[in-house]
Amino acid sequence: MRRSHLETSERQADGVSEDRTTASGLTRRQLGSTGLEVTSVCLGTSPLADMAFLYGYGVDEQTAVATVAAALDSPINFIDTSNGYGSSGESEHRIGLAIAQRGGLPDGSIVASKVDPAHGSQDFSGARVRASFQESLERLGMDRLPLLYLHDPERISFEDGIAPGGPLEALVRLKDDGLVDHIGVAGGQLDVMQKYVDTGEFDVVLNHNRFTLLDQSAEALYESAAAKRMGVVNAAPYGGGMLVKGPDAQPKYAYGQRDDTIRRRATEMMAACARHDVPLAAAALQFSVADPRIHSTVVGMSSPERVAQTLELLAVRVPQGLWDELRSLAPPREYWLE
């Protein structure tokens, strides 16, 4: 938690462009060396794919489309999705409906997607990457993408990932052919993510659940990416819900059962926030957003109300005394994910 509330001057000293603040207080940042300017919060659309098995609740199409529309009408200019969100690409399809109903993307809005094997398949070949990309374009109603990620590459060996005819080669070709502007790698397992970052082929890295109040295991990955002037996107700042709903309502961290130490520390963090009259979710979100190495934070939102609530959480003042308490309550490294 040592760098989560550093001043802009230190950001500039690290060679990172200065933030621009929107009328809502949301900041816009250059996404590494891509030239893309993104808001510090990104709409995460995995919940909009109606995956009740993962989240414990469903989201109907009308609500999903309204959520995307609310984001498009808000200061948020960055939307994250994936070919694999939903068994039939429901997330992308619903984003496409919202874009069409609005008459197109607002100027400056950025939609990023990810390539995936077909539902129920393990095929992550170069041919599948190209097919996944085309499916995404059709669902979104777009003819190109500013950013396309290789999604969860830990599903195959690194050797297969970088082999001739494999997914990395196909992504690079899509970029060279001008069909996508930038390519990224998005996943969880840190040793695999680092190998892909070290190839030097990617413009952006996205990691999830590993840079939160409860787990900072992605710090070395983000340091490495920042040194390469890559864009850094941090996803799931609430750890799958524990840091927004509270550990009693959501006992799982990162969608899985963890050592009870994680739950106890989350309970203590919630109590510390209550003493300072700060929502736990506000501290969890701002922990990620304020870090100078992170250009945007992906927050899953499942209703139009959540879009407004997320912006409100950004405006909450978190006193230094609370940051100090939260730092002291962070679980030891042995309880972090890898």
Beta strands, then each sheet from edge to edge (+ up, - down):
strand 1: 20-21
strand 2: 27-30
strand 3: 37-39
strand 4: 41-44
strand 5: 78-80
strand 6: 110-115
strand 7: 145-151
strand 8: 180-187
strand 9: 204-208
strand 10: 231-235
strand 11: 296-300
sheet 1: 1+ 2- 3+
sheet 2: 4+ 5+ 6+ 7+ 8+ 9+ 10+ 11+ 4+
end
